[in-house]
Every structure is written in C-alpha cells, then in structure tokens.
Amino acid sequence: MATTFPSLLQKHARQRPGDPALREKEYGIWQTWSWQRAEQEVGWMAAGLAALGFAPGQNLAIVGDNRPHLYLMFLAAQALRGVPVPMYQDAVAAEMAFVLQDAEVRFVFAENQEQVDKMLELRASVPGLAHIVYDDPRGLRNYDQPGLISVDELMALGRRHLQQHPQRVAESIAAVRPDDVAVILYTSGTTGRPKGVCQTHAAFIGSAEGGVVTDGLNSADNVLSYLPPAWVGDFLFSMAQWLVAGFTINCPESAETVAIDMREIGPTYYFAPPRVFEGMLTSVSIRMEDAARAKQWMHRRFMEVARRVGADILDGRPVPFGDRLLYGLGNVLVYGPLKNAMGLSRIRVAYTAGAAIGPDLFRFFRSIGVNLKQLYGQTETCAYVCIQKNGQVKLSSVGQAAPGIELKIADNGEVLVKGVSVLKEYYKRPDATAEVMDAAGWFHTGDAGVLDHDGHLRIIDRAKDVGRLAGGAMFAPNYIENKLKFFPQIKEAVCFGHERPQVCAFINIDFEAVGNWAERQGLPYAGYVDLAGKPEVLKMMAECVEQVNADLAAEEGMEDTQVARFLVLHKELDPDDDELTRTRKVRRGFIAEKYGVLIDALYTGKAEQFIETAVKFEDGRTGKVSATLKIIDAKLFAPVRGAA
C-alpha cells in the first residue's frame, strides 16, 4: 500500500502510465506530463541531487511559481528522505534569509532568473548555500557562479548516476516512512519570528484522503494550480490530493493569464480565497452595468429566482415544479453564461478559506449552481480541520469536523483539534511546540468558536479577545463589532460586556455615507456632532442594531450576546486621540477608561448623558467637543433554535 508521496507517484505510474499528471501552458500551448514521465523525471532529479551530495534528512528550499518541475522537485527531495521547504516567490531576499538560515539549507530549487539572483545575493549571509538548481534558463546563459545548475543538467547528471547506481533511488523510496517529515512550511511570522511547521507524509496523505472521500474526487478531475506553493492550501490541493486522487494539475502560463487559462481548462475542482470570488462578482456587476436594458432586466429577474431556489436545487431539496422550470431557463440564459465567463462551468466542487466570506457573496455563487463550500484549518493542521459536506452547507459555519479529526471547545472558547492532520513539531522549536500542543495531544488553534447542535463549527474571534458575560455566555466583541460595521452607515463600533450582565455598544456613524443619505432626505445638519445626534440617524442606527440582534438570535451560542443598549458617539474615534491604533484597530481598554462615564450611563439605565471630550486637530491644535448623547434601548429577539 502506498503510504508516502513518492510511493503514490509510483503507484499511478504503474497503474495508468499514459494518463495526464501535470500540464503547463507555455507560449500559448499546453504541455503534458504523463504519470510515467513524471515518475521518470523525479527519479532523474533525485539521482542528480544524490550525485551532488544531497543526503537523507537534509532540507531543500523551493521557490517559484506553479510549475511542473517545481512540484516534481518536492517529490525528488522526498524520494531521498529529504525535506522540501517552499518559500513565497514574492518575498524579498532578506525575508528568505531567515528561512534558509533556520532550515540550514544547502540546496535550492529556484524557478527563474529573478529567484536565482535572490539566492546568489544571499550567499554572503547564508554561506552554506552550495547548490542552486534553476528551471527557466532565460537570462541565465552567462551566469557561471559555482554550484549553479539547470534542471535539465541535473536530470542528465541523474541519468549518469543511475547507470552506476541503478537501484539508488528505488531503494531510497522504499526506505521512506509515513512518519517522516514530508515538508516544512514556514508561518508568516506576524506574531513573532516565522516557525517551520513539520508535517509528515501520514498527516498530509490522511488529510487528502478525507477530502477525496468527502467530495468524491477522482482521476478524471482537473485542478488549476495557481496559488503560492509555499502556502499550506496549495500543498494540500496540488500535492497531497493530487497524488491521492490521481487527478491532473494544470499550471497557468503566468499570474496574468489565470482567468484565461481557467476558461480553457475548465477545472472541475477549484479553490480560491474570498477575494478571488469577490473579484469575479465585481467583474460580473460591472459587465451588467454596461449591458443593454433588456439584458439587465433578464439578469435581475432570473437572479431573483436563483436567490429564492438555487441553493435548494443545488442541495437536492424539494422545489416547486414552476420554480424548477424557471431556474432551468435561467441556467440557459443567465447562470450558464455567467459560469462560463468565470471559468466555472465544469466545477463540481469549489472551496474557499483563509478569511471570512460574506454571506451575500457565498449565497450568490451557490444560487447560480456553483457548489462553493468553506473549509477551515491552519498550517499546523494541513489546512484540514473542518469541511462542509454536500447538502449540509451553512452560510455561517465552516462545516463539521473532517474525517479523522476530533474537535473540542475549551472553557475559554478556544477551538482544540486532535487527529490525523496535526503537526509533528515546529522545526528546532520544542518551546513553541509545547505552547500549542497540550499533554493530551490537543492542538490549540488560537481561534474561538462555537459548535452548534449539528456539530458545525462557527469561528467567532481570536481566543485571546473572548470574554464572558456575567451569566456565563461567551462574549466575542470583534465578532459583534464586525457585524455592525457590515452596514455602510457604521464606520466603527466598540462593544462592552465582559463580566457584565449584557452587551452595550458605542457606534460611530460613517459621516460621508450618512451625510449623503441626509442630503437625499432633505435633512439639514451642521457638522458631525449635529448629524450623529439627529433622531432620524438614531432611528437608522437602531434598525442596524436590530438586524444584527436578529442574526445573533439565530446563531447558537451567540443568542445571549445581542446588543441591549447603545449610543452614537459625538466624535469619530481617531488614532490622533489614541482611541485607535495606526492600523485602525480599536484600543478597547483606553476607550473604556476615557469614556467611563458613558459606559456607566449605558449600564445604569440612563436615557441620556452629557460628555465633553478633548480632541486634537490635524494642524496640531487642541480643543473640546461636547454633546448630550441619547441612549437607545435596542430590540432583542428570542433565540431561534435549530437555525442554519
């Protein structure tokens, strides 16, 4: 049984040697690597590396865009019981230096001249960097630095090495064990220096098998590989699932041609972060604005049908015959052409992850028949913790525990994970490993979440930001604040509730958006303070809060965190007044201290409160702004049990 990446490659090469394993578009033409050719070139690359002195346990850095030889180099290093270490191709040389030094890299695969130049520059600070293998020879003809070799020269060296040691690579592959480290993926380092996440063959193959079974992936599927190879998601989709399911991965000609190449390939399985789907929807909206009136009317009419029944049809739920007929007509006239224009016409399964996706965006793609789902995971879990199964998609959740995964919510609300996908360790960082792995083997994700009655997980905040109401309910301020800021009329929101009986909020209006609204209503105002206190504006804010409360009432675990009372601040929260950071993050503690009188008024039942606040102007002057603020009691809703 094939239990490592190189042995999976061998299995496909023997069972279906002529089937396409990889494609690459070059000079406008798709070039194909069969499984037999892929295995052959991996063998030559591995033998070439062995001839240069690459030994078991050594790390090989890989940097470049999605290319067949890049993916095959992963396998060549693994075939020698070495460990590939991918790096982000858009990183500057200085950012790569830490990874090369930390991983003690002597061998690098660099795609092209740009990446080779970075590696040559780094030799001064990484003296152990002995060998640089490049793929694309353009611009490198006159380079004669020691240790620089093309991938074609490496394979030629490998062929000569195999003539003398014909069993060298085969014996090495047979010695690879499932619990060997298959890849080291470095974290972004946003909360400290980057850490190398060591993941085994067994972890990634087990994660891939769970996804393949869940979605019925098979050798007939096609995937477009265009996301950074250093990202855990690409390693899961373009390496692990590729070798488990045996589908074809397709490498676009360049980042600029991804949309065109996608329409040509017509992938059946697709992954993209929310921003890509947002871009698709934006381009559709722009095209519709320029369309003829008849086409705009038809688009609106059939999108109404899609919003009403599209997701139900996709999930196989009963839909009235008339609506099903209308939807079928809409598919011919609107949805089909839309999907074709976006390259999604053949999609069976599409995933998004990495950031929260707006419910309207999610609903749009599912309504036109794109089986878009969410997954949840981290680099430390092979991007594999939760999966949304067909027919069980909830807009507000990231799905249920994936096959082979156990989930638990800690007392502080943190999501804990145990199972097949959890990291082996951080490279040379036992201290960091001990911080995230407890004695019982649970990985601490750092995310706070809630499990509903169906076992669906909803991520609500970072665990360090989560508190508790006096009654014991979890209080996730950022989660509620983000819901409020979804409304264009609300620029900023600050929620309070930790160790208090209920949630109360400060709200900042968006002066431009609300000002434009007021002008259209013929409502006069004299500056921010006046506009923020208008009864009509307060009513608008109450309606926004009411809608958020209705949403919270329908979310298990969040029913008790509805906003009970709120006020609209008389001034905008400002970094110059130390109320926000320079990246516009709320300084919650400072605000609570500065506006303590307002918080007291919210929690003591007052109907209004006078406040005078010192402010700094852009020209450096200081002054004061004062107002009597109305305090509004928001409408609360009974919990909606069993809501999706």
Disulfide bonds with the S-S distance in Angstrom:
none
